[in-house]
Amino acid sequence: MPRPNVVFIITDNQSDWTLGCYGNEDIRTPNIDRLAAEGIRFANSYCVNSVCSPSRATFLTGLIPSQHGVHSYLGGEKPDAQLGEDAYCVISEFANLPRILSDEGYTCGLSGKWHLGDSMKAQEGFSYWFTRPKGHTRTFYDDDAIWQGELYKEPRYITDVITEHAIDFLEQEHEQPFFLYVGYNGPYGLGQSMLETHQNRHTEYYADKDLPCFPREEIHPWLFNNRDMINNPVSIRGYASAVSGVDDGVGEIMSALDRLGYAENTLFIFTADQGHCGGHHGMWGMGDHSRPIHTYEETVRIPLIFRHPNRILSGQVFEPMTCNYDFFPSVLEHLGLEGRLSDSPKLPGSSYAAAFKGDSGEREEVVFHEYENARMIRTWEWKLTRRRPNGPDQLFDMKNDPGERENLIDATEAQLDLADLQRQLEGFFEKYADPEYDLWKGGRSKAGLLIKE
């Protein structure tokens, strides 16, 4: 049997609460919902970092920020200086998914957001390269884009253009298996564009919708950015329109695979780089939009769906907690390439590929998260967030307080659990963090940092 093709779709700033298959009754996502029905949906999937570049680096390498060295989004610093001599790809020093697949004979194509440095030229085994020069989205029309090594202004709705390039890659003649990486710019939900009416084919539908899935709460005192988006119907409806716009693209790519005869032998993956608060807790955006950096569930939870006809049982829901550092070893195992995994650096994740065949197995149900000076451990019972050097720290009883309202960090009855969580948190980073990139021990970052001590 020929080796499977891979289509990997990763959206920008989208938590699982935005999708119908995760219980949302307000936002239309029929194509992603169909994908979940035909494959396996991960009910408790987390990201190791709640901003673009670090999380994407983790998906493609299986390493945490304290290993790959990207702790925040790439802005104007050297890795992201696409037009300068100092630009470089921040994951090229590590074994990574596109390079491995290219070495194994896959034809690799990118359409959409890269945001891992040096975007002007194809990276890490990709031969098809349509991308954008920056990670942020200021506009969905007249956006900057890169095609055939040239920077140009794209007048059309950029989400649709990303879909068009993805399908163009699929329609090329493929004598070898292919890997298609689709990095949607949407739904995004940030910047000036969210204060203006979002223009796509869904605008009219959402124009009079109340959309109660976006909580109406008082602005959180920690919120640093996006304060004018809280409870703002323009922002709320715009974000919903952008979510449905991405869903359109997913449906078109699924249809193209069917039309071209690739669907049966293609591993199709849908996920997001990090979550997004849409008014939850009085926050709008991700962890980096508050001071201190926050770790509320909506910003650290992400959707994760796999479909592979006849190889992944359909209609499954995988309940155990996973983090996106588990993704890399899982995909390689499913493709029969687990022999390409390296012990240097040591991978913190574990494969869940057996779940594709209905075997959930025994997993250690704990996930870890780090964003600059904030580190988090999440178990079924508890969430502990430490902020170096002086806090504020938080401890939430996730069974009795899933809305994260009461901080028990100083509660007498929680001190034994706190001590155990602290030992686990310290032990994880002691085991896996590379001293060169361990910010908590004086290490450096490849990205500019938001929190300066």
C-alpha positions as CSV (number, residue, x, y, z in Angstrom):
1,M,0.0,0.0,0.0
2,P,1.4,3.4,-0.9
3,R,2.5,5.7,2.0
4,P,-0.4,8.1,3.0
5,N,-0.6,11.7,1.9
6,V,-0.9,14.2,4.7
7,V,-3.0,17.4,4.7
8,F,-2.3,19.5,7.9
9,I,-4.5,22.5,8.4
10,I,-3.6,24.8,11.3
11,T,-5.7,27.9,12.0
12,D,-4.7,31.1,13.8
13,N,-6.1,31.9,17.3
14,Q,-9.0,29.4,17.5
15,S,-10.1,27.5,20.6
16,D,-12.2,24.4,20.5
17,W,-15.3,26.4,21.9
18,T,-15.7,27.9,18.4
19,L,-16.8,24.7,16.6
20,G,-20.1,22.9,16.3
21,C,-18.4,19.5,16.9
22,Y,-17.2,20.8,20.3
23,G,-20.7,22.0,21.3
24,N,-21.0,25.5,19.7
25,E,-24.6,26.1,18.5
26,D,-24.0,29.7,17.3
27,I,-21.2,29.5,14.7
28,R,-21.6,27.6,11.5
29,T,-18.8,25.1,10.9
30,P,-20.4,22.2,8.9
31,N,-17.3,21.1,7.1
32,I,-15.1,20.8,10.2
33,D,-18.0,19.1,12.0
34,R,-18.2,16.6,9.2
35,L,-14.5,16.0,9.5
36,A,-14.9,15.2,13.1
37,A,-17.8,12.8,12.4
38,E,-15.6,10.9,9.9
39,G,-12.6,10.7,12.1
40,I,-11.4,11.2,15.7
41,R,-12.0,14.3,17.7
42,F,-9.7,15.1,20.7
43,A,-11.9,16.5,23.4
44,N,-9.1,17.8,25.7
45,S,-6.2,19.0,23.5
46,Y,-3.9,21.8,24.8
47,C,-1.1,23.9,23.3
48,V,2.3,24.3,25.0
49,N,2.4,28.0,24.4
50,S,-0.5,30.4,23.7
51,V,1.0,32.3,20.8
52,C,1.8,31.6,17.1
53,S,5.5,30.9,16.5
54,P,6.3,28.8,19.6
55,S,3.3,26.6,19.2
56,R,3.9,26.0,15.5
57,A,7.5,25.1,16.2
58,T,6.3,22.6,18.8
59,F,3.8,21.0,16.3
60,L,6.6,20.5,13.8
61,T,9.4,19.3,16.1
62,G,7.7,17.9,19.2
63,L,9.9,20.2,21.4
64,I,8.8,22.7,24.0
65,P,9.8,26.3,23.9
66,S,12.6,25.7,26.4
67,Q,14.0,23.3,23.9
68,H,13.5,24.9,20.5
69,G,14.2,28.4,21.8
70,V,11.1,30.2,20.5
71,H,9.2,31.5,23.6
72,S,7.1,34.2,22.0
73,Y,5.9,35.3,18.5
74,L,8.5,36.4,16.0
75,G,8.3,40.1,15.3
76,G,11.1,42.3,14.1
77,E,14.0,40.3,15.4
78,K,16.4,38.5,13.2
79,P,14.6,35.2,12.5
80,D,11.7,37.2,11.1
81,A,13.7,39.7,9.1
82,Q,12.6,38.1,5.9
83,L,14.2,40.6,3.6
84,G,17.5,40.8,5.5
85,E,20.7,38.8,5.5
86,D,20.0,37.8,9.2
87,A,16.8,35.9,8.5
88,Y,16.8,32.2,9.4
89,C,14.4,29.4,10.1
90,V,14.1,28.8,13.8
91,I,13.5,25.0,13.5
92,S,16.1,24.1,11.0
93,E,18.5,22.8,13.6
94,F,16.1,20.2,14.7
95,A,14.4,17.1,13.2
96,N,11.1,18.5,11.9
97,L,8.0,17.1,10.1
98,P,8.4,18.7,6.7
99,R,12.1,17.9,6.5
100,I,11.6,14.3,7.5
101,L,8.7,13.8,5.0
102,S,10.8,15.5,2.2
103,D,13.7,13.1,3.0
104,E,11.2,10.2,2.8
105,G,10.2,11.2,-0.7
106,Y,7.2,13.4,0.0
107,T,6.4,16.4,-2.2
108,C,5.9,19.2,0.4
109,G,3.7,22.3,-0.2
110,L,2.9,25.3,2.0
111,S,0.0,27.6,1.6
112,G,-0.6,30.2,4.2
113,K,1.1,31.4,7.4
114,W,4.6,30.1,8.2
115,H,5.8,32.5,11.0
116,L,9.0,30.5,11.7
117,G,11.5,32.8,10.1
118,D,13.0,33.6,6.7
119,S,9.6,33.6,4.8
120,M,10.9,34.9,1.5
121,K,12.2,31.5,0.4
122,A,11.0,27.9,0.7
123,Q,12.1,26.2,3.9
124,E,12.7,22.7,5.2
125,G,11.9,20.6,2.2
126,F,9.0,22.6,0.8
127,S,8.9,23.0,-2.9
128,Y,5.6,24.8,-3.2
129,W,5.7,28.0,-1.2
130,F,2.9,30.6,-0.9
131,T,3.0,32.5,2.4
132,R,2.9,35.8,4.1
133,P,5.8,38.0,5.3
134,K,4.6,38.4,8.8
135,G,2.6,36.5,11.4
136,H,0.0,39.1,12.3
137,T,-3.0,40.0,10.2
138,R,-3.9,43.6,9.9
139,T,-6.4,43.1,7.1
140,F,-8.1,40.3,5.3
141,Y,-8.0,42.3,2.0
142,D,-5.0,43.9,0.3
143,D,-2.7,41.9,2.5
144,D,1.0,41.3,1.8
145,A,1.8,37.9,0.4
146,I,4.8,36.0,-1.0
147,W,4.6,33.9,-4.2
148,Q,7.5,32.6,-6.3
149,G,10.0,34.5,-4.2
150,E,8.3,37.9,-4.7
151,L,6.5,40.1,-2.2
152,Y,3.2,41.5,-3.5
153,K,-0.2,42.9,-2.4
154,E,-3.1,40.4,-2.6
155,P,-6.4,42.3,-3.2
156,R,-8.7,39.3,-2.5
157,Y,-9.9,37.8,0.8
158,I,-6.7,36.2,2.0
159,T,-8.4,33.1,3.6
160,D,-9.8,32.2,0.1
161,V,-6.5,32.8,-1.6
162,I,-4.8,30.4,0.9
163,T,-7.4,27.8,0.0
164,E,-6.9,28.4,-3.8
165,H,-3.1,27.8,-3.4
166,A,-3.7,24.7,-1.4
167,I,-6.0,23.3,-4.1
168,D,-3.5,24.4,-6.8
169,F,-0.9,22.2,-5.0
170,L,-3.2,19.3,-4.8
171,E,-4.1,19.5,-8.5
172,Q,-0.4,19.2,-9.6
173,E,0.8,15.8,-10.8
174,H,2.0,13.9,-7.8
175,E,4.0,10.8,-8.5
176,Q,5.1,10.6,-4.8
177,P,3.0,11.0,-1.7
178,F,2.5,14.7,-0.7
179,F,2.5,16.8,2.5
180,L,0.3,19.9,2.3
181,Y,0.6,22.4,5.2
182,V,-2.2,24.9,5.2
183,G,-1.7,27.8,7.6
184,Y,-4.9,29.8,7.6
185,N,-4.6,33.5,8.7
186,G,-8.1,33.2,10.2
187,P,-10.0,33.5,12.3
188,Y,-7.4,35.6,14.1
189,G,-9.7,37.9,16.0
190,L,-7.2,40.7,16.7
191,G,-6.2,44.2,15.4
192,Q,-8.1,46.9,13.7
193,S,-9.9,44.5,11.4
194,M,-11.9,43.3,14.3
195,L,-13.3,46.8,14.9
196,E,-14.6,46.9,11.4
197,T,-17.3,44.8,9.8
198,H,-15.7,41.6,8.6
199,Q,-16.5,41.2,4.9
200,N,-17.0,37.7,3.6
201,R,-19.9,35.6,2.5
202,H,-21.0,35.0,6.1
203,T,-21.3,38.7,7.0
204,E,-24.9,39.0,6.2
205,Y,-25.9,35.9,8.1
206,Y,-24.2,37.0,11.4
207,A,-25.3,40.7,11.0
208,D,-28.3,40.3,13.4
209,K,-27.1,37.4,15.5
210,D,-26.6,37.8,19.3
211,L,-24.1,34.9,19.5
212,P,-24.3,34.0,23.2
213,C,-21.3,31.7,22.9
214,F,-19.3,34.9,23.4
215,P,-19.7,35.6,27.2
216,R,-20.6,39.2,28.1
217,E,-18.4,40.0,31.2
218,E,-16.7,42.9,32.7
219,I,-13.2,43.7,31.4
220,H,-10.6,41.8,33.4
221,P,-8.2,44.2,35.1
222,W,-5.3,42.2,33.7
223,L,-6.4,42.7,30.0
224,F,-3.7,44.8,28.3
225,N,-4.8,44.7,24.7
226,N,-8.1,44.4,22.8
227,R,-10.2,46.1,25.6
228,D,-12.5,47.7,23.0
229,M,-13.4,44.3,21.6
230,I,-15.0,43.0,24.8
231,N,-18.8,42.8,24.4
232,N,-18.4,44.6,21.0
233,P,-21.0,43.1,18.5
234,V,-18.8,44.1,15.6
235,S,-15.9,42.1,17.0
236,I,-18.1,39.2,18.0
237,R,-19.8,38.9,14.6
238,G,-16.6,39.5,12.8
239,Y,-14.8,36.7,14.6
240,A,-17.7,34.3,13.9
241,S,-17.7,35.3,10.2
242,A,-13.9,34.6,10.1
243,V,-14.4,31.2,11.7
244,S,-17.0,30.2,9.1
245,G,-14.7,31.6,6.4
246,V,-12.0,29.1,7.5
247,D,-14.6,26.3,7.5
248,D,-15.4,27.1,3.9
249,G,-11.8,26.5,3.0
250,V,-11.7,23.2,4.9
251,G,-14.7,22.1,2.9
252,E,-13.2,23.1,-0.4
253,I,-10.0,21.2,0.4
254,M,-12.0,18.1,1.4
255,S,-13.9,18.3,-1.8
256,A,-10.8,18.7,-3.9
257,L,-9.3,15.5,-2.3
258,D,-12.5,13.6,-3.1
259,R,-12.6,15.0,-6.7
260,L,-8.9,14.1,-7.3
261,G,-9.2,10.6,-5.8
262,Y,-6.8,11.3,-2.9
263,A,-9.2,11.2,0.1
264,E,-9.0,7.5,0.9
265,N,-5.2,7.6,1.2
266,T,-4.9,10.9,3.0
267,L,-4.3,11.7,6.6
268,F,-6.3,14.9,7.1
269,I,-5.6,16.9,10.3
270,F,-7.3,20.0,11.6
271,T,-6.1,22.0,14.5
272,A,-5.1,25.5,15.7
273,D,-1.8,27.0,17.0
274,Q,-3.5,28.3,20.2
275,G,-6.8,29.2,21.7
276,H,-8.6,32.5,21.9
277,C,-10.8,34.2,24.6
278,G,-13.8,35.8,23.1
279,G,-15.0,37.6,26.2
280,H,-14.3,34.6,28.5
281,H,-13.1,35.9,31.9
282,G,-13.4,39.4,30.5
283,M,-10.5,38.6,28.2
284,W,-10.2,39.0,24.4
285,G,-7.3,37.3,22.6
286,M,-4.5,35.0,23.9
287,G,-2.2,34.8,26.9
288,D,0.0,37.6,25.6
289,H,-2.8,40.1,25.6
290,S,-2.9,40.4,29.4
291,R,-0.3,41.5,32.0
292,P,0.5,39.2,33.6
293,I,0.3,36.6,30.9
294,H,-2.7,34.4,31.6
295,T,-3.4,30.7,31.1
296,Y,-7.2,30.5,31.2
297,E,-8.6,27.4,29.5
298,E,-10.0,29.1,26.4
299,T,-6.5,30.4,25.4
300,V,-4.7,27.1,26.1
301,R,-7.3,24.6,24.6
302,I,-7.2,23.9,20.9
303,P,-9.3,21.8,18.5
304,L,-7.6,18.6,17.2
305,I,-9.2,16.3,14.6
306,F,-7.8,13.5,12.5
307,R,-9.4,11.7,9.6
308,H,-8.0,8.8,7.6
309,P,-10.5,6.5,5.9
310,N,-10.0,2.8,6.8
311,R,-7.0,3.7,9.0
312,I,-8.7,5.8,11.7
313,L,-12.0,4.7,13.1
314,S,-14.7,7.2,12.4
315,G,-16.9,8.9,15.0
316,Q,-14.4,8.6,17.8
317,V,-13.9,11.0,20.7
318,F,-10.6,10.8,22.5
319,E,-11.1,12.0,26.1
320,P,-7.6,11.9,27.7
321,M,-5.7,15.2,27.9
322,T,-3.0,15.7,25.3
323,C,-0.6,18.6,24.4
324,N,0.7,19.6,21.0
325,Y,4.1,18.3,21.9
326,D,2.4,14.8,21.5
327,F,1.5,15.6,17.9
328,F,4.9,15.0,16.2
329,P,5.6,11.5,17.5
330,S,1.9,10.5,16.9
331,V,2.0,11.5,13.2
332,L,5.3,9.9,12.6
333,E,4.1,6.6,14.2
334,H,0.9,6.6,12.1
335,L,3.0,7.1,9.0
336,G,5.3,4.2,9.9
337,L,8.2,6.7,10.4
338,E,8.7,6.4,14.2
339,G,12.3,5.3,13.4
340,R,13.0,8.9,12.5
341,L,12.4,10.1,16.0
342,S,15.5,11.3,17.8
343,D,16.5,11.1,21.5
344,S,18.5,14.4,21.2
345,P,16.8,16.6,22.3
346,K,14.6,14.2,24.3
347,L,11.0,14.5,23.3
348,P,8.6,15.4,26.1
349,G,5.5,14.0,24.4
350,S,4.2,10.5,23.7
351,S,2.3,9.1,20.8
352,Y,-1.4,8.6,20.8
353,A,-1.5,6.9,17.4
354,A,-2.9,3.7,18.9
355,A,-6.1,5.7,19.6
356,F,-6.7,6.0,15.9
357,K,-7.6,2.3,16.0
358,G,-9.7,2.6,19.0
359,D,-7.1,1.9,21.7
360,S,-6.8,4.8,24.1
361,G,-4.3,2.9,26.2
362,E,-2.9,4.2,29.5
363,R,-1.7,7.8,29.4
364,E,-0.3,10.1,32.1
365,E,-3.0,12.7,32.1
366,V,-1.1,15.9,32.7
367,V,-0.1,18.6,30.4
368,F,2.5,21.5,30.7
369,H,2.5,24.9,29.2
370,E,5.1,27.8,29.2
371,Y,5.0,31.3,28.0
372,E,8.1,33.4,28.9
373,N,7.8,33.9,32.7
374,A,4.6,31.8,33.1
375,R,4.6,28.0,33.5
376,M,1.5,25.9,34.0
377,I,0.7,22.3,34.9
378,R,-2.8,21.0,34.2
379,T,-4.3,17.8,35.6
380,W,-7.9,16.6,35.7
381,E,-8.2,18.0,39.2
382,W,-6.0,21.1,39.3
383,K,-4.3,23.9,37.3
384,L,-1.3,25.6,38.8
385,T,0.3,28.6,37.1
386,R,3.6,30.0,38.4
387,R,5.0,33.4,37.2
388,R,8.7,34.1,37.7
389,P,10.0,35.7,39.8
390,N,7.3,37.2,41.9
391,G,3.9,35.9,40.7
392,P,1.1,36.4,40.9
393,D,0.6,32.6,41.0
394,Q,-2.7,30.8,40.6
395,L,-4.2,27.5,41.7
396,F,-7.6,26.4,40.5
397,D,-9.7,23.4,41.5
398,M,-10.8,22.4,38.0
399,K,-13.3,19.8,39.1
400,N,-15.3,22.1,41.4
401,D,-14.3,25.4,39.8
402,P,-14.0,24.8,36.0
403,G,-14.6,28.5,35.3
404,E,-11.4,29.4,37.2
405,R,-13.0,31.9,39.5
406,E,-11.4,31.2,42.9
407,N,-7.6,31.3,43.3
408,L,-6.7,28.7,46.0
409,I,-2.9,29.4,46.0
410,D,-3.0,30.5,49.6
411,A,-5.8,28.2,50.8
412,T,-4.7,26.0,53.7
413,E,-6.7,22.9,52.4
414,A,-4.9,23.0,49.1
415,Q,-1.3,23.2,50.2
416,L,-0.5,19.4,49.9
417,D,-1.8,19.4,46.4
418,L,0.1,22.6,45.6
419,A,3.3,21.0,46.8
420,D,2.8,18.0,44.6
421,L,2.0,20.0,41.5
422,Q,5.0,22.2,42.1
423,R,7.2,19.1,42.3
424,Q,5.8,17.8,39.0
425,L,6.2,21.2,37.3
426,E,9.8,21.6,38.4
427,G,10.6,18.0,37.5
428,F,9.2,18.3,34.0
429,F,11.3,21.4,33.1
430,E,14.4,20.0,34.9
431,K,14.1,16.9,32.7
432,Y,13.4,18.5,29.3
433,A,14.5,22.2,29.2
434,D,17.8,23.0,27.4
435,P,19.9,25.3,29.6
436,E,20.5,27.5,26.5
437,Y,16.8,28.2,26.2
438,D,15.6,27.9,29.8
439,L,14.5,31.4,30.6
440,W,13.9,30.5,34.2
441,K,17.6,29.8,34.6
442,G,19.1,32.6,32.6
443,G,18.7,31.1,29.1
444,R,18.1,33.1,26.0
445,S,15.2,33.2,23.4
446,K,15.2,33.4,19.6
447,A,12.3,35.7,19.9
448,G,11.9,39.1,21.4
449,L,10.3,38.9,24.9
450,L,7.2,40.7,26.2
451,I,8.1,40.3,29.9
452,K,11.3,41.9,30.8
453,E,12.6,41.3,34.4
